């Protein structure tokens, strides 16, 4: 009897395996959800919505953008970490939630091991901006002022342990200056107080600070990418201002729950790369002064792992820990 049951079991597997492979090859056969860890608005929401529409047309299946804000993005991230690993639930991942949070918070209910990288959608450098009446026009002058008067210059950010805050910690390491960090609850409040003169500087996106620079209410000193941008070639980089190797980039990518079949991940990667070649998406990414992503899964995974290691070291050396 045992041999008969084994034989029937083998025959059953032979029957269902082709159907399982067929079902996987027909992905997607149901709506796909892109979970955004922030409220509607900004590039974190706009870009996924544009890509979702391209994927809907490519796959002839609904692609739903699901905003799940809260806890600095950790609620949505934990939700996707526990989702079924079938490719139908994807997370719009950023450094703040994926590569910073596990080292920053005393308790986080997920780690990078819970996710499978899928594709990089875009990446974006920051700029160092100051209030317009601060008597500096170059980064070297700002550093000199900070050295002459430690803990006098105040820099706002959108929160303790945010990418903007960690960019300051990295600048402190590189230059040896002591600039006072003032965390706010949100980027807009931090930028508003900078424009109002309550703080002296901020490391933030040019898409939000640029209008204030153009109206002469803020002054831009440097950009945090390794090379200048073709969109703002007049802005020097921190690296060329005396700190070679200094680089801080934020990025926006899709990740899936760990264990998602590689064939499904590769299929999503190809579809998103195709969407990123669309002129309207390129134009939208340019409007945020960001760079179009793309590339293979392995390339994205290496970038994520390097980012996590970099920020873990900065957080440890700066002794930042949040309950």
N, C-alpha and C positions, 0 to 999 in steps of 0.2 A: 504493500500500500504506500509506503514511504516513497518508493521509486516512482509510483504513478503520480503522487502529488507533486513531486519535483518536476516530472515531465510536463504535467499540466501548467505548473508555474512558469516553466521555461517558455512554453507555447504562448502563455498569456503575455509575458514580457515582450516576446517577438511581435505580438499583435499590437500592443499599445505603444511601443517605442517609436515606430514610424509615425503614428498619429501625434505623439508628443513633439517629435522633430518637425512635423508639418505645422503644428500649431505655433511653434517657436518661429518658424520661417515666415509665418503669416502675421507676425507682430507688426503693428498693433491690431488687435481685433476688438478692442474696446477703448473707451476714452482714456487718455493719458493725462496725468495731473502734474503740473509744475508748481511745486510748493515754494512760495516766496516768504522769507522770514520777516518781512517788513510790510508796512502799510502801502497802499497804492501811491504812486508818485516816484520820481527820481529814476535813475537808470536801473536800479534793482528791480523795478516793476515794469518800466516801459520796454526795456530790451526783451525780457522773457515774453511779454505779450506779443511783440512783433514776431519773435521766433515761433511762438505757439501758432500764430496764424499761418506762417509758412509751413510748419509741420502738418497742420490740419489739411492744407491743400495737397501736400506731398503724400500723406497717408490716407486721406479720405476718412479720417476719424477725428472726433472732437479732441482738442488739446486744451485743457482747462487750467487757467492760472488761479491758484488757490493761495490767497494772502492769509498767513497765520502769524501776525506780529505778537511780540511779547518776550520779556526776559532777554532783551538784546538779541533776539533771533534764535535763542536756544530752544524755545518751545517747538518751532517748526522743524528745527534740525533734529531734535529728539524724536519727533513724530515720524520723520522719514527714516531715521535709523532703525525704527521698529516695524517699518512697513514691509509688506511681502516683497521679496526680491525678484520681481518679475518684469521690471522696466516700466510699469504703469504708474509708479509714484517716483518722481524725481525731485531733488532739492536744488534750488538756486543757491549755491554755496558761495561764501565770501571768506576772506581771511578772519574777520571778526568772529565768525561762528565756527569755522572749521579748524583753522590752524593757530588761533590765538586762545579761544575760550578754554580748551582742555588744559592749557598750562596756566591760565589766568585765574580760574575759579577753583575754590577748594573742592567743590563737588559739581561735576558735570556728568550727566547720565549717558554719555556717548564718547567715542573716541574716533580717530581717523580710521581705525580698523573696522568700524561699523559701516563704512562707505566704500563704494567703488567709483573712482573717477570716470567721467564720461566724456566731457568736452569743455574746453575753455571758450567762453563766448566773447569776453573782452577783458582788457586790463587798462589800468588808469593810474597815472602818477599824480602826486600832490604838488602843491606849490606852497612856498613859505611867503606869507603876506604879513605886512605890518600896518599899523594905523598910519595915515598919510602924514601926520605931523611928527612922527618919530624921525630924528635927524640921521637917517641912514638910507643909502640907496643901493648898497651891495651887501651880500651876505658877510663878507669879511669885516665890514664896518659894524654889523650887528653883533658878530662874535666878539669884536674888540670891546664894544660897549658892555656886553654881558660879562666879559672878563674883568673889566674895570669896576663893575658894580654887581657882584654876585647876588643872586636872589632878588634883584630889583626888577628886571624885566619879567613880565607876566604873559604866559601863553595860554590861550583858551583851547579846549578841545571838546568833542562831543561825548566825553565820558572817560572815566578811569579805565585804563587798559584798552582804549580804542586804538585803531590804527594811527590816528593823528597823535595820540599821546605817545605811543611806542616809537613813532618817527622822531619825536622830541628826545626820547631816551637814547635813541641811536645817535642823534646829533650831539647829545651830551657826551656820549662815549667817544665819538670821533674828535670833538673839539675841546673837551675838558671844561666847558662852560657850565654855569649853574643858573638855569632859567626856571623860574617858578611856574609850575603847572597848575592851571585853574580848570578843573573839569566842570562841564555843564551837562544838563540833561537834554541833549540834542544839539545837532550841528547849527541849526538856525539861531538858537539862543546864543551860542558861542560866537557866531559870526556877527550877530546884532550888537553884542557888547564890544566887539573889536571895532566895528564901524563907529560906535558911539564913544570910543576912547577909554572904556573901562579896563581894557587889557591892551597889551602892546603888539601881540603877534598871534598867528595861528598857522598850522599846517593843515591844509584842507584842499578840496577840489577846485580847479580853476573854473569849472562850469558854474559854481555858486559864487565864488569870490571875484571872478572876472568882471562882471558888470560893475562892481564897486571899484575895481582897479581902473576901468575905463572912464568912470565918472570922477576919478581922482580922490575918492574917499578912502582907498587903500593903496598900498604900494606893494608890488610883487618883487621879491628879491631872487628867488631861485626855484628850480624845479627838482623833484626828487627822483627822476629817472636818471639812468646812466648817460643818456644822450639827449640832446635837444629834440623837441618835437617839431615836425614840419608844420603843425598848426599854430605854434607859438615859437618860432625860431629865435625871437628876440630875448626869450627868457633863458638865462644861463642855468646850468645844473649845479647842484651841491657838489657833485664829483669834480667838476672843473673849477669850482670856487675854492679848492684847496683840500678837499676830502675825497680822494679817489676811492672808488668802490662803494661809496654811500648810495644806497638805492632803497626806496620804499615805493612799492606798487600795491595797489589794491586790485582785485580781479573778481570776475563774475563767471561762474561756471556751473555746469550741471553735474551732479553726482547722484548715484543710485544707491539703494541699500546694498550692503555687502552681500555677496553671493548671487547677485544678478548675473544671468548667463552672459558670457562674453559675446556670443553672437548677437544678442539683443543690444548690448552696450555698443558694439561696433556699428550696428545699424542706426542707432540714435546718433552716434558720432558723425557718421556720413551725412545723415539728413540735416543736422545742425550746421555742419561745415558748408553744405550746399546753400542753406538759408543765409549764412553769413556773407555769401558772395553777392547777395541782392543789393542793388544800389541804394534802396531806401533804408536798409539796415545800416549800411556803411555811413550814410548821411546822418542818421540818428546817433550813431556811436561818435562820429566826428563832433556833433553838437554838444556832446558831453566832454569833449577834449580827451577822449579815450582812444584806444587802439583795438582794432578788430582782432579777435582771437583765432580759434581754429586749431589745427594740428591734431596729432594722434592721441590716443588714450594714454600711452606710455609717457609721452612728452608732458601731458597734463599732470600725471601722477608724480613725475619727478619734480615738477614745479611745486606741487602741493607739499611734498615731503621736505623739500629744501626750505620752503616758507615756514613750515611748522618748527623745524629745527632752529631756524634763525630767530623766530619770536620766542621760543622757549628759552633760548640763551639770554635774550634781552630781558625778558621778564624775570628770570632767575637773578641776573646781575643787578637789576634795578630793585629787586626784592618787592615786587608787586604781587599781591595776592588778595583776592576778593572773596568774601564769604557769600 
